[in-house]
Amino acid sequence: MQARQPVYILDASYNIPGVTGDPIQEFHNRRIPNAKFFEIDTIADKTSSYPHMMPDNNTFNHYMKKLGIKNDENPLVIYDRLGVISSPRVWFTFKTFGRKNIAVLNGGLPKWVEESLPTESGQVAIYN
């Protein structure tokens, strides 16, 4: 019998202009089971005057290690709490750094919930 391949799941929510709320708190309130949170303003180029610019290789790798995400062949699924708003940006970041087996969850968390798929809640550490 072959072992199941682990799947990395990332919530890539952040607030675009006109959207209110706290993405991290909302992640704690409801998320796909075993999801990690991608803090786009933390995992960013801090030397840029613009928000959430692409990080350098060292910064990206540092945070992926803290999230427990390896650049391996295991699938990576990215979603956001608004549907498909911020998750494509994080998908692009991973593609830029060479990730191959990656997808954006069609419809994001709203579609997941609409389809009555499992969620979890509670405070969890963002990083390992």
C-alpha positions in Angstrom: 0.0 0.0 0.0 1.3 3.4 -1.0 1.4 6.2 1.6 -0.7 9.3 1.0 1.2 12.3 -0.2 0.9 15.2 2.3 -0.7 18.4 1.1 0.4 21.8 2.3 -2.6 24.2 2.7 -2.0 28.0 3.0 -4.5 30.8 3.9 -3.1 33.8 1.9 -5.7 36.3 3.1 -4.9 40.0 3.3 -6.9 43.1 3.2 -7.2 44.8 -0.2 -8.4 48.4 -0.2 -12.0 48.6 1.0 -11.9 45.3 2.9 -12.0 45.5 6.7 -11.3 42.9 9.3 -8.2 41.2 10.7 -7.1 38.4 8.4 -5.1 36.6 11.1 -7.9 36.7 13.6 -10.3 35.4 10.9 -7.8 32.6 10.3 -8.0 31.7 13.9 -11.9 31.9 13.8 -12.3 29.6 10.7 -9.8 27.9 8.5 -9.4 24.7 6.4 -8.0 22.0 8.7 -4.3 22.0 9.1 -3.9 25.2 7.1 -1.0 27.6 7.8 -1.2 31.4 7.4 1.0 33.2 4.9 1.6 36.7 6.3 2.2 38.6 3.1 3.3 41.8 4.8 5.8 39.9 6.9 7.1 37.7 4.1 8.0 40.7 2.0 10.8 43.0 0.8 11.2 45.3 3.8 13.4 47.6 1.9 10.7 48.7 -0.5 8.5 51.6 0.2 5.6 49.7 -1.3 3.5 47.1 0.6 4.0 43.4 0.3 6.6 43.4 -2.4 8.2 40.1 -3.4 10.7 38.9 -0.8 14.3 38.0 -1.6 15.2 34.3 -1.7 16.7 34.2 1.8 13.6 35.9 3.4 11.2 33.6 1.5 13.2 30.4 2.5 13.4 31.5 6.1 9.7 31.9 6.4 8.9 28.7 4.5 11.1 26.8 6.9 9.2 28.4 9.8 5.9 27.4 8.2 7.2 23.9 7.6 6.7 24.1 3.9 9.5 22.4 1.9 10.1 23.0 -1.8 9.3 19.4 -2.6 6.8 17.6 -4.9 4.0 17.6 -2.3 0.9 19.6 -3.4 0.5 23.1 -2.1 -3.1 24.6 -2.1 -3.5 28.3 -1.5 -6.8 29.9 -0.6 -8.1 33.2 0.9 -11.1 34.2 2.9 -12.7 36.3 0.2 -12.8 33.8 -2.6 -10.0 34.3 -5.0 -8.6 37.8 -4.3 -5.2 37.5 -2.6 -4.4 33.8 -3.1 -3.2 34.3 -6.8 -0.6 36.8 -5.6 0.9 34.2 -3.2 0.6 31.5 -5.9 2.7 33.8 -8.1 5.3 34.2 -5.3 5.7 30.4 -5.0 5.9 30.0 -8.7 8.7 32.7 -8.8 10.6 30.7 -6.2 10.3 27.5 -8.3 7.4 25.7 -6.7 5.9 23.2 -9.2 2.9 21.4 -7.6 0.8 24.4 -6.6 -2.9 25.4 -7.0 -5.3 28.1 -6.0 -8.5 26.7 -4.4 -11.3 27.6 -6.7 -13.7 29.8 -4.7 -11.5 30.0 -1.7 -12.8 29.6 1.8 -16.4 30.8 1.0 -16.8 28.0 -1.6 -15.3 25.5 0.9 -17.8 26.5 3.5 -20.7 26.6 1.0 -20.0 23.0 0.2 -20.1 22.1 3.9 -16.5 20.9 3.9 -14.8 20.7 7.3 -13.3 23.7 9.0 -11.5 24.3 12.3 -11.0 27.2 14.6 -8.9 28.2 17.6 -5.7 30.0 18.3 -2.7 28.3 16.6 0.9 29.4 16.3 1.5 31.0 12.9 5.0 29.6 12.8 6.6 26.3 14.0 
